[in-house]
Amino acid sequence: MKTTYITLCLLWLIVPVCAETTSDKRPFEAARPLYVGARALGMGNAFTAVADDASAGFWNPAGLIQWQGVKLFAVNKFHDRSDYRFDPKGIGYSYRGYSLFWGNKIAIGVDSGVPDFNYYGIARQLGPYLAAGLSLKFKRRHPSTVYQFFGYETAYDLGLLFKPRPNLKFGCLAQNLEGYGIQWLTLGISYRYAEHWLRSAPCEFSIDFALPTESRTPELYIGAEWHPFPILPLRLGISNGSLTGGVGITWKEIFYINYARIFEKPSASDFIEMAISF
């Protein structure tokens, strides 16, 4: 308990000082998975190779095959929503190597013309080590007086997940955001370490490297998740220059509450997530 307390204190003291600022871009307004899921955000948005919860439909649809049954989640930025009013949510179902997914990022109370999206995904286990997935993304029209199940300007994500060892995974996400072709290619690696003195407190480390196909700057995401207790995961990451941190509470691997903070210019943002598995 003492080690956990010291770790939390250091995290909240060091993170604000060391956090780097990024440009005034708003990646949550594009059909990219950034800011989707407080667990992923707490791990620095380095989630392409992890993708083992219901947010996988956004991060890497191939990751949907990593469980059996149903998982769902919803995320909320719970204060200072003047520049962010997107509340992602989704549900995934997997059975015997096949998976289905629905999710959306709905813009509430933002200016007309700000895009939000509906996602529909499918995944298939291709063998003992490889899975593939596809997500279709439909941009929704604003303003609108009816719920839009689909939309216009359909785009897509193509995902691969390669797991050569139980504790090692490689992920790939090719993203079409608009028009034709792939605009972003994200490569990820995840390693879970749980040996000897760490056996009762496993750690997972992940790295994502996002490569634009146009004249943009590549992006780097680094994250870690540590389980000092079965019900208390701690998270830390660097999201393309901005430091992130988070903590979660789990109950019998059924009910999850995750909190994340990202230190961006001009101030920090806080997110809360609820997830259920059954």
Legacy VTK file of the C-alpha trace (Angstrom):
# vtk DataFile Version 3.0
C-alpha trace
ASCII
DATASET POLYDATA
POINTS 278 float
0.000 0.000 0.000
2.873 2.335 0.797
4.407 1.750 -2.645
1.074 2.538 -4.331
0.675 5.761 -2.339
4.187 6.958 -3.218
3.618 6.132 -6.904
0.382 8.131 -7.007
1.977 11.125 -5.302
4.921 11.151 -7.713
2.613 10.792 -10.684
0.546 13.870 -9.809
3.531 15.966 -8.761
5.754 15.169 -11.729
3.229 15.033 -14.555
2.165 18.716 -14.541
5.789 19.876 -14.495
7.058 17.601 -17.242
4.082 17.702 -19.566
4.817 19.080 -23.005
2.262 21.039 -24.958
1.025 20.190 -28.408
-0.418 22.260 -31.195
-4.001 23.475 -31.098
-5.248 20.633 -33.238
-8.484 18.871 -32.339
-7.960 15.232 -33.260
-11.235 14.262 -31.579
-13.035 16.037 -34.435
-11.594 13.576 -36.948
-12.359 9.877 -37.313
-9.309 8.870 -35.288
-9.504 6.977 -31.981
-7.675 9.571 -29.857
-9.553 10.482 -26.665
-11.774 7.380 -26.933
-11.703 5.433 -23.665
-10.290 6.684 -20.376
-8.180 3.542 -20.055
-6.557 4.122 -23.447
-6.074 7.824 -22.731
-4.462 7.073 -19.379
-1.980 4.888 -21.277
-1.003 7.807 -23.500
-3.307 6.768 -26.367
-0.904 3.888 -27.078
-3.650 1.331 -27.567
-3.437 -0.098 -31.096
-1.775 -3.332 -29.977
-3.641 -3.512 -26.643
-7.241 -3.030 -27.920
-8.705 -5.635 -25.559
-11.854 -3.844 -24.377
-15.001 -2.506 -26.040
-13.197 0.575 -27.392
-11.278 -1.742 -29.754
-13.847 -0.922 -32.432
-12.285 2.545 -32.531
-8.645 1.656 -31.845
-8.151 -1.579 -33.755
-11.213 -3.613 -34.792
-9.082 -6.766 -34.983
-8.763 -6.586 -31.187
-12.463 -7.355 -30.775
-11.718 -11.093 -30.971
-9.737 -11.035 -27.698
-12.703 -12.020 -25.524
-15.918 -14.007 -25.585
-19.277 -12.394 -24.857
-20.318 -8.752 -24.643
-18.433 -5.636 -23.586
-19.696 -2.058 -23.562
-18.335 1.318 -22.483
-19.164 5.031 -22.319
-16.838 7.993 -21.723
-17.511 11.537 -20.561
-15.333 14.601 -20.195
-16.846 15.831 -16.975
-15.881 19.502 -16.795
-14.829 22.391 -19.039
-16.571 21.067 -22.139
-16.362 24.299 -24.128
-13.960 22.789 -26.679
-14.902 19.114 -26.332
-18.448 17.799 -26.303
-17.899 14.346 -27.723
-19.024 11.437 -25.567
-17.804 8.178 -27.168
-19.584 4.925 -26.416
-19.771 1.467 -27.932
-20.629 -2.189 -27.573
-18.776 -5.242 -28.874
-19.807 -8.887 -29.132
-17.445 -11.782 -29.794
-18.102 -15.496 -30.201
-15.801 -18.246 -31.506
-13.483 -16.033 -33.478
-16.133 -13.670 -34.901
-16.885 -10.191 -33.536
-19.311 -7.349 -34.167
-19.154 -3.735 -32.975
-21.201 -0.548 -32.866
-20.064 2.780 -31.483
-20.256 6.513 -31.975
-18.780 9.887 -31.100
-21.730 12.271 -30.885
-21.117 16.019 -30.796
-23.539 17.692 -28.379
-24.041 21.438 -28.361
-21.180 22.270 -30.728
-21.271 24.546 -33.739
-23.090 23.359 -36.838
-20.729 21.583 -39.202
-18.521 19.988 -36.533
-18.377 16.312 -37.539
-19.193 13.319 -35.412
-19.340 9.666 -36.364
-21.116 6.329 -36.174
-18.927 3.208 -36.275
-19.855 -0.314 -37.404
-17.167 -2.991 -37.093
-16.508 -6.658 -37.735
-13.522 -8.876 -36.910
-12.387 -12.405 -37.677
-9.767 -14.694 -36.151
-7.611 -15.915 -39.065
-5.513 -18.454 -37.210
-3.854 -19.057 -33.852
-1.814 -15.841 -34.043
-3.551 -13.406 -36.407
-6.858 -11.508 -36.527
-8.233 -8.892 -38.924
-10.964 -6.303 -38.544
-12.844 -3.587 -40.423
-14.726 -0.547 -39.112
-16.954 1.603 -41.319
-17.302 5.226 -40.174
-20.265 7.367 -41.151
-20.081 11.122 -40.667
-23.334 12.565 -39.278
-25.052 15.713 -40.512
-25.690 18.736 -38.269
-28.102 20.133 -37.409
-30.559 17.239 -37.479
-33.808 16.477 -35.655
-33.581 12.684 -36.025
-31.058 10.056 -34.947
-28.785 9.114 -37.821
-27.960 5.409 -37.885
-25.562 5.895 -40.782
-24.714 9.210 -42.412
-22.619 10.384 -45.321
-18.964 10.436 -46.459
-18.283 6.847 -45.416
-14.693 6.145 -44.363
-13.055 3.006 -42.976
-10.416 1.533 -40.679
-8.531 -1.685 -41.403
-6.940 -3.429 -38.422
-4.585 -6.337 -37.862
-3.552 -7.961 -34.594
-0.645 -10.398 -34.422
-0.019 -12.268 -31.164
3.003 -14.584 -31.494
3.267 -15.063 -27.713
0.741 -14.774 -24.867
2.462 -11.643 -23.530
3.457 -10.004 -26.844
1.180 -8.344 -29.393
1.634 -6.284 -32.545
-1.128 -4.093 -33.942
-1.633 -2.207 -37.179
-4.383 0.299 -38.004
-4.752 1.752 -41.517
-7.164 4.693 -41.511
-9.136 6.300 -44.289
-10.465 9.605 -42.955
-11.868 11.170 -46.092
-11.651 10.824 -49.843
-9.673 7.877 -51.158
-6.761 5.880 -49.798
-5.105 5.680 -46.391
-4.271 8.914 -44.542
-2.778 7.390 -41.358
-0.958 4.137 -40.653
-0.441 3.349 -36.974
1.903 0.589 -35.829
1.747 -0.615 -32.236
3.457 -3.058 -29.916
2.366 -4.248 -26.484
4.281 -6.355 -23.982
2.892 -7.710 -20.720
5.466 -8.425 -18.037
4.520 -10.637 -15.102
7.483 -12.635 -13.850
8.943 -13.400 -10.434
8.458 -10.429 -8.089
5.993 -8.806 -10.506
3.826 -11.891 -10.843
1.208 -10.530 -8.442
1.430 -7.049 -10.008
1.683 -7.413 -13.799
2.687 -4.520 -16.004
1.808 -3.838 -19.623
3.871 -1.509 -21.806
2.728 -0.213 -25.189
4.024 2.016 -27.978
2.172 3.417 -30.992
3.855 5.115 -33.935
1.405 6.939 -36.235
2.634 7.655 -39.761
0.742 10.108 -41.985
0.705 9.466 -45.717
0.459 13.198 -46.404
2.723 16.086 -45.428
2.117 15.857 -41.700
4.342 15.100 -38.735
4.522 11.498 -37.416
3.158 11.014 -33.909
4.445 8.920 -30.996
2.391 7.476 -28.139
3.813 5.598 -25.132
1.909 4.024 -22.263
2.032 1.669 -19.299
-0.502 -0.041 -17.049
0.414 -1.496 -13.661
-1.782 -3.666 -11.417
-0.467 -3.342 -7.853
-3.759 -4.880 -6.719
-6.280 -6.907 -8.767
-8.894 -4.173 -8.441
-6.636 -1.115 -8.836
-4.802 -0.543 -12.154
-2.589 2.537 -12.458
-1.695 4.092 -15.817
0.844 6.553 -17.184
1.688 7.662 -20.696
2.893 10.264 -23.172
0.338 11.175 -25.840
2.350 12.779 -28.637
4.146 15.083 -26.202
1.401 15.492 -23.583
1.720 13.503 -20.375
-1.263 11.440 -19.230
-2.164 9.507 -16.112
-5.061 7.431 -14.905
-6.443 5.003 -12.389
-9.171 2.371 -12.496
-11.391 0.295 -10.247
-12.535 -3.172 -11.304
-15.104 -5.489 -9.736
-14.955 -9.213 -10.511
-13.853 -8.469 -14.107
-17.439 -7.395 -14.781
-17.717 -3.723 -13.849
-15.013 -1.098 -14.486
-14.615 2.589 -13.704
-11.633 4.346 -15.306
-10.381 7.885 -14.834
-7.793 9.664 -17.001
-6.176 13.087 -17.171
-4.262 14.557 -20.097
-2.080 17.637 -19.613
-2.500 19.724 -22.733
-2.322 23.397 -23.568
-3.818 25.483 -22.042
-4.954 23.197 -19.192
-5.538 19.613 -18.152
-8.630 17.658 -19.181
-10.319 14.897 -17.173
-12.298 11.917 -18.465
-14.372 9.260 -16.738
-15.339 5.917 -18.251
-17.722 3.154 -17.243
-17.478 -0.323 -18.783
-19.296 -3.623 -18.324
-18.433 -7.169 -19.440
-20.754 -10.167 -19.436
LINES 1 279
278 0 1 2 3 4 5 6 7 8 9 10 11 12 13 14 15 16 17 18 19 20 21 22 23 24 25 26 27 28 29 30 31 32 33 34 35 36 37 38 39 40 41 42 43 44 45 46 47 48 49 50 51 52 53 54 55 56 57 58 59 60 61 62 63 64 65 66 67 68 69 70 71 72 73 74 75 76 77 78 79 80 81 82 83 84 85 86 87 88 89 90 91 92 93 94 95 96 97 98 99 100 101 102 103 104 105 106 107 108 109 110 111 112 113 114 115 116 117 118 119 120 121 122 123 124 125 126 127 128 129 130 131 132 133 134 135 136 137 138 139 140 141 142 143 144 145 146 147 148 149 150 151 152 153 154 155 156 157 158 159 160 161 162 163 164 165 166 167 168 169 170 171 172 173 174 175 176 177 178 179 180 181 182 183 184 185 186 187 188 189 190 191 192 193 194 195 196 197 198 199 200 201 202 203 204 205 206 207 208 209 210 211 212 213 214 215 216 217 218 219 220 221 222 223 224 225 226 227 228 229 230 231 232 233 234 235 236 237 238 239 240 241 242 243 244 245 246 247 248 249 250 251 252 253 254 255 256 257 258 259 260 261 262 263 264 265 266 267 268 269 270 271 272 273 274 275 276 277
